Amino acid sequence: MALDKPYKDIPGTTIFDADQSRLGYHLNQFCMSLMKAENRTRFKANERAYLDEWPMTEEQKQAVLARDLNRCIALGGNIYFLAKIGATDGKSFQQMAGSMTGMSEEEYRDMMIAGGRSIEGNRTIGEKK
């Protein structure tokens, strides 16, 4: 029996639930491996070879190589694990979040200081205003 997931119709939002966790298990384990300096060094020396050591899908590997964090999330990545990729690249979480929203780091920071995104566009598709 499939679980009812009313949160599936929130535009632009991927909820990290049990299904996403299973989908992204190896992707997230790869990310966690980057907590060790020797693994970061190996990854940066030959990213593709290091990724090939993990039983991730080709689509997940391509998303990592492209640093397409939105795609990584859609493929089961958890933002807190994906942050390890950003840290490996010398990026702050704020820089990563800005890139995921199409904003510069400064634009993202200013939006968050001003109170965050507008609620408009964040309702479920079936929800009335």
JOZIKA-V631559 format. One line per field, one symbol per residue. ss: DSSP state (h for helix, s for strand, l for the rest). A space follows every 10 residues. Layout:
ss = ???
//
This chain:
ss = lllllhhhhs lllllllhhh hhhlhhhhhh hhhlllhhhh hhhhhlhhhh hllllllhhh hhhhhhllhh hhhhllllhh hhhhhhhhll llhhhhhhhh hlllhhhhhh hhhlllllll lllslllll
//
